[in-house]
Amino acid sequence: MAVKAVNDTVGPDGLVPTLLVFGAYPRVFMESPLSPAMVKRGEAIAKAMKALRKLVVERNVKIALGMRSILLVLDTITLLLRSDILVWREKKGWIGLFLVVDVIG
């Protein structure tokens, strides 16, 4: 069920593997009654999707925390008031000197 859930999910490139292989999702008609097996299968797929989303979020957080460019928050919030600091701007690079007026957080 976990593999089916992954294969029915849109990937980062916007493609769905099941659609690439079969050309469509397996059809379920609205008029046909749900069998107990279909209900269990749907519940299993929902659980697998929930677990998959959790794993993806955990991995993304680990990647984000491991990045070199992550801001050192502790150094930022412990700045002394009226200290001179440089500020990084995307297009201009390091500019300043600016005075620390307030630290929030």
Secondary structure, 3 states (H helix, E strand, C coil): CHHHHHHCCCCCCCCCHHHHHHCCCCCCCCCCCCCHHHHHHHHHHHHHHHHHHHHHHHHHHHHHHCCCCCCCHHHHHCCCCCCEEEEEECCCEEEEEEECCCCCC
